[in-house]
Amino acid sequence: MSLEVRIYETADDNLSIGIPDVNVIQPKTKTELITSNVAVAAPPTQPLTVNIPMTYQVREGYLEIRERGSQELITLIEILSPTNKRTGKGRQMYEEKREEILSSRTHLIEIDLLRRGQKMPIVGNNVESQYRILVCRGNRRPKADLYAFNVQNQMPAFPLPLRSGDTEPIINLQELFNQIYDIASYDLKIDYHNWEVIPPLSEADTIWANAWLRDRNLRE
């Protein structure tokens, strides 16, 4: 298993650099203004603060499981990033990589833990969920296993597809997240009293989250 990184440069899609439609010219002297009988212009308006597009580098990590010796790619594990789920270069690059994998015999695991953004396409199932995990085996396509869940549910465990005949481990995502949370001491780093969820939760989910935090003495 190896951790790989996809790197690309992008800029804000909604911003563009334009060509100014005014010119800066040398002002006339006082004598020139008098002799030319030209009225003096009003003082210029104050400048506005604007944004310009800045190119920045995006780094997206993913896991590859390869066969020892031949280094043939067996399974690809992708955790979707915000740039994968909105229109732009990040989504375009990921969709191209996704199509390449789905056209091969490589297994694909796609983990989407983002409530915001455009979900990755699936066919024949309009299930609505806040989060989803797709386990797509190379020998079962176009069939795949979709684990759909919401903020009030525990993260599901799922098998890690490997070569035929290999023992497939069960990935307990909830347990992994709990371990990372404890090791990193996030309970001491996050101020849940002033906690704000972005994007906002629904009213029912907000009530549930507040009760969950109070039960653990993380919110009054």
N, C-alpha and C positions, 0 to 999 in steps of 0.2 A: 504494500500500500504506500502511495506517495502523495504528498500534498503539492498540487500544481497551482499556478497563478496565471490568470488571464489578465493582460494589461492592455489598456487602450486609452487614448486621449479623446476628450470630448469637451463640449462647451454647452452653455445654456441654449436650448433650441429656440426659446422665445425671444432671444435678444440678437440683434444684428448691428454691425457697424455700418453706418450710412455715410454718404458724402455730404458735407455741409452745403447749404444752399445760400450762404452769405459769405462775403469776402471781407477780409481785414484790409483797409486801405490807409494810406498816410493822411492824417487830418490836415486840412488847410490851415494856414496861418491866419491870425486875426486880420491882417491887411488884405489877404486874399478873400476872406469872407465879406469884408466891407465893399471891396471893389467889385466883387462878382454879384453882390446883392442877393446872396443865397441865405435863406433863413437858417438859423442854428437849430440843429436837431435836439429833441428832448433827451435828457440823460438816459443811457442804456438801462434796460431792465436788469434786475439782479439775476445771477446765474441760478440754474436749477441743479439739484443733485440727481444724477442719473447713474445707471449701471451699464457697463460695457461687458460683452462676453469674454470670459477668461477661460482659456483652455486649461484643463486640469487632468491629471492622470488618475485613472480608476484601476484598482487592483482587486480582482475577484478570485478567491481561492476555491478550489474544488479537489475532491479526492479521486484518485485513480487506483484501482486494484488490477495489477498485471500478473501474468503468469511468470513464475520464476524461470529464468533461462531464455525463453523466447520473447519475453516482455510484451506478449500480446495482451491488449486491453480486455479485461473480463467485465469489470463493472465500473461505471462512472457514478459518483455521488455529487450532486449539485444542491447547494442551498441558495435559493433565489435571493438576489439583492434588490434594493429599490430600483436600480437602473435596469434590471431585467424586466421589471413590471411596468415600465412606462415607455412611451414612444421615444425612440432615439437610438443612438449607436449601440448602447449597451444591450438593448432588447434585440436589435438586429443581429448582433454578433452571437448572442446566446441562441436565438432561434436557428441560425445557420448551424451552430454546433449541435443543437438538439436534433435537427433534421439529419445531420451526418450520423449521429449515434443511432437514431431510429431506423436508418437505412442499413445498419450493420447488424451483427449478432451480439453486440455488446449490451449488457444489462444496464438499465438506467434507473437511478433512484433520484427523484426530484422532490426536494423538501421546501415547501412554501409556508413560512411562518410570518408572513406579512399580510395584514388585513387591507392595506391600501394597494391600489394598482390593478392592472389588467391581468387576470389569471392566464396561465398557459392553456392552450386549446386542448380539449378532449372531445371525442365524437360520441354522440348518442346518449349523453348523460348531462342533464342540466342541474345537477345537484348544487345547492348553495351551501357554502360553509365558509367560515372565517379562515381556516387553515386547511392544508391538505398535504398528503404525502403520496407520491405516485411511485409504485414499484412496477417497472416495465421490463419483463424478461425478454431477452432476445429471441427465444424459441417459442414465444407465445403471441407475438405481435400479429394483428393489431390489438389483441387483448392486453389489459394491464389491470393491476390492483390499485384502487384509489382508496386511501384512508382519509375520510373527511371528518373534521372535528372543529369544535368551537372553543371560545375562551374558557367556558366553564367546564370543559372536558379535560381529562388527562391526555397527554400525548400518547398515541398508540405505539405499541411495539410492533415491529415488522421484521421479516426475514431478510437477510442479506444474500441475494442470489449470486451463486458462484458457478463453477464448472459442474456438469452432470456427474453425480457420484460423490461430490464433496459435501461435507457436513456444513450446513448453512447456519451461521450464528443468528440469534435473535437480537436485534438492536432495540434496546429499551431506551427510547429517546427521553422519556420523562425522568428516568433514573439518572441519565447522563447530565441533563440540565440541573437536576437537584444537586448532584455532586459538584458541578462547576460553580453553582451558586454558593454552596457551603465553603468550598476551597477558596474562592475569591472574596468571601465575606461580604457579599452584596447587601446583606441585611444591615450592615453597618455603614455602607456607602450610599444607599438610596434613602432619601427622606420621603417616606411614604405619607407623612402628614401633609406635605405640599405636593403630593403626587398628582400629576396630570397626564392622562393617556392621550397620545396622538397617533392616529385619529381618535376622536372621542368614542367611548363605548355607548351602547344603547342604554336606555334607562334600566332595563332588567339586568344587563351585565354590570352596570355601575353599582346597583344595589348588591348584587352578588359579590363583586370585588371588594366593596367596603366591608361587608360582613366577614369575608375571608381574611382580610387584613386585621380586623378587630379581634378575631378569634386567635390570631397569632401575636397580638399585642404590638402590631406594627402601625396601628392607627387608632386614635381615640374615638 
